[in-house]
C-alpha cells in the first residue's frame, strides 16, 4: 500500500473513531465491563417498596440539613461535590450501612461512579450516585453522568443502581462565595439509563514534556 493510500485509510479510521456511539443501555455497559448486573427496581416487590420509602426519607433529610446552613461554593457546578456527605449522614441516620465503594482490588476509591455503596434493611447491596440540577438546565443536553472504564472497578456486586439529585438554587452570598440551598430532589433508578460513548485522545506528562517538544523554558528564582 502506498503512503498516500495508507494515510487516507488512517484518516478514515480516525474519523470513524470520532463519531460517538449513542443510546447504549447502562446495564449492558456494566455487564460487559464488570460482569455484574443492574438489578431492576420492582414496584411490586415489597422490599423495593420499603427501600424507596427509605430513600425518600434520606432525600428529605439531606435537603433539610443542606438548607440549615447552605453550601458555600463559587459556582453551582461545584455543589455536587458536597451532596454526598449529607446523603451518607442521612443513610446512617436511618440505620443503613453506607460507605465509599471498595474496588475489586480491595481499596476504597472516592472518585468515579458510583459515589456510595449501601446495604438496605434486607441485606442487599445498592449503589447510589449523588447529583445536582437546576430547573433551567433540566431539559438541556448538558452532560451530567459519567462512567470511565477502569481496571479497579467500584462495581463489585449485582445491585440496584440509584441516583439522588438535588435541585439547587443560589440563596445569597457570604465571604465572596455563593450560598446554595435545595428546593427539591429526584430519586432515579438507573437500569433504564442510556449513555453515549465519546472518544478522546490523551497524553501523559512523559510525552507532553519530552525534550523535542519544548521550544523554550526558564526557571524563575
C-alpha positions in Angstrom: 0.0 0.0 0.0 1.5 3.4 -1.0 1.9 6.1 1.6 -0.9 8.1 0.2 -3.4 5.2 0.4 -2.2 4.4 3.9 -2.7 8.0 5.0 -6.2 8.2 3.6 -7.2 4.8 5.3 -5.8 6.0 8.6 -7.6 9.3 8.3 -10.9 7.4 7.6 -10.4 5.2 10.7 -9.8 8.2 12.9 -12.8 10.0 11.6 -14.9 6.9 12.4 -13.5 6.8 15.9 -14.6 10.4 16.5 -18.2 9.6 15.9 -19.8 9.0 19.3 -21.8 5.8 20.0 -25.2 6.8 21.2 -28.0 5.2 23.2 -26.1 2.3 24.8 -28.0 0.9 27.8 -26.0 1.4 31.0 -26.9 -2.1 32.2 -25.2 -3.6 29.2 -22.1 -1.4 29.8 -21.9 -2.6 33.5 -22.4 -6.2 32.5 -19.7 -6.0 29.7 -17.1 -4.1 31.7 -17.6 -5.6 35.2 -19.6 -8.8 34.8 -22.2 -7.6 37.2 -25.9 -6.9 36.7 -28.0 -3.9 37.5 -31.0 -5.3 39.4 -34.2 -3.6 38.1 -36.4 -1.8 40.6 -39.7 -3.7 41.0 -42.7 -1.7 42.3 -44.4 -5.0 43.0 -41.7 -6.2 45.3 -42.4 -5.2 49.0 -38.7 -5.0 49.7 -38.2 -2.4 46.9 -41.3 -0.5 48.1 -39.8 -0.2 51.5 -36.4 0.7 50.1 -38.0 3.6 48.1 -39.7 4.8 51.2 -36.4 4.8 53.0 -34.7 6.7 50.1 -37.4 9.3 50.3 -36.7 9.8 53.9 -33.0 10.1 53.1 -33.6 12.7 50.4 -35.9 14.8 52.6 -33.4 14.7 55.5 -30.5 15.5 53.3 -32.3 18.5 51.7 -33.3 19.8 55.2 -29.7 19.5 56.5 -28.4 21.3 53.4 -30.8 24.2 53.9 -29.8 24.7 57.6 -26.5 26.4 56.6 -26.4 26.2 52.9 -23.4 25.1 50.8 -20.7 27.7 50.1 -19.2 27.4 46.6 -18.1 29.8 43.9 -20.0 28.0 41.1 -23.2 25.9 41.0 -21.4 23.0 39.3 -19.1 22.6 42.3 -22.0 21.9 44.7 -22.4 18.3 43.7 -19.1 17.5 45.5 -20.8 18.4 48.8 -24.1 16.5 48.4 -22.5 13.0 49.1 -21.7 13.9 52.7 -25.3 14.8 53.5 -26.7 11.7 51.8 -24.3 9.4 53.7 -25.2 11.0 57.0 -28.9 10.6 56.2 -28.4 6.9 55.3 -26.6 6.3 58.5 -29.3 8.1 60.5 -32.0 5.6 59.4 -29.7 2.7 60.2 -28.2 1.9 56.8 -24.6 0.8 56.5 -23.1 3.0 53.8 -19.5 3.5 52.6 -17.4 4.7 49.7 -17.3 1.7 47.5 -14.4 -0.8 47.8 -12.8 -1.6 44.4 -12.1 -5.0 43.0 -8.6 -4.6 44.4 -9.9 -4.1 47.9 -9.2 -0.4 48.1 -11.6 2.4 48.9 -12.0 4.8 46.0 -13.9 8.1 46.2 -13.6 9.2 42.6 -15.7 7.8 39.8 -19.0 6.1 39.6 -20.8 5.3 41.9 -20.4 7.6 44.9 -21.9 5.4 47.6 -22.4 1.7 48.3 -25.1 0.9 51.0 -26.7 -2.2 52.5 -30.5 -1.9 52.9 -32.7 -3.4 55.6 -33.0 -6.6 53.6 -29.2 -7.1 53.5 -29.0 -6.2 49.8 -26.2 -4.2 48.2 -27.2 -0.9 46.4 -25.2 1.7 44.6 -26.1 5.4 44.8 -24.8 8.4 42.8 -25.3 11.9 44.1 -26.2 14.7 41.6 -27.4 18.2 41.5 -29.6 20.1 38.9 -31.5 23.3 38.4 -34.8 23.8 36.7 -33.2 25.8 33.8 -30.8 23.1 32.8 -33.0 20.1 33.4 -34.1 19.7 29.8 -30.7 20.7 28.3 -28.2 18.4 26.6 -25.6 19.2 29.3 -23.7 16.1 30.2 -24.4 15.1 33.8 -23.5 11.4 34.1 -20.0 10.0 33.6 -18.6 6.4 33.8 -15.0 6.0 32.9 -13.9 2.3 32.5 -11.2 1.3 35.0 -9.3 -1.8 35.9 -10.1 -1.0 39.5 -13.9 -1.2 39.4 -16.0 0.2 42.2 -18.9 -2.1 41.0 -18.2 -5.5 42.5 -21.7 -6.9 43.1 -25.1 -7.3 41.4 -27.1 -4.4 42.8 -29.8 -1.8 42.4 -28.3 1.4 40.9 -29.9 4.7 42.1 -29.2 8.4 42.0 -30.4 11.1 44.3 -30.3 14.5 42.6 -30.9 17.7 44.5 -32.4 20.8 42.8 -30.2 23.7 44.0 -30.6 27.4 43.8 -28.5 30.4 44.9 -30.0 31.9 48.1 -27.3 34.6 48.8 -23.6 35.1 49.3 -21.1 35.0 52.1 -17.4 36.0 52.2 -17.2 36.2 48.4 -18.9 32.7 47.9 -22.4 31.9 46.8 -24.8 30.2 49.2 -26.6 27.3 47.6 -29.7 25.6 49.0 -32.1 22.9 47.9 -35.7 23.3 46.8 -36.4 19.8 45.7 -35.0 16.5 44.8 -35.4 13.5 42.4 -34.7 9.8 43.1 -33.7 8.0 39.9 -33.4 4.3 39.1 -30.6 3.9 36.5 -31.3 0.5 35.0 -33.0 2.2 32.0 -30.4 4.9 31.6 -28.9 5.1 28.1 -25.4 6.5 27.7 -23.2 7.8 24.9 -19.5 7.0 24.2 -17.3 9.8 23.1 -13.7 9.1 22.3 -10.8 11.4 23.3 -7.1 11.5 22.7 -4.9 11.7 25.7 -1.2 12.2 26.5 0.6 11.9 29.8 3.4 14.2 31.2 6.1 11.9 29.9 5.1 12.5 26.3 3.9 16.1 26.7 7.2 17.4 28.2 9.6 15.5 26.0 12.8 17.4 25.1 11.9 17.7 21.5 8.5 19.2 22.4 10.0 22.2 24.3 10.6 25.4 22.3 11.7 27.5 25.3 11.8 27.2 29.1 13.1 29.1 32.1 13.4 28.6 35.8 12.4 31.7 37.9 14.4 32.3 41.1 
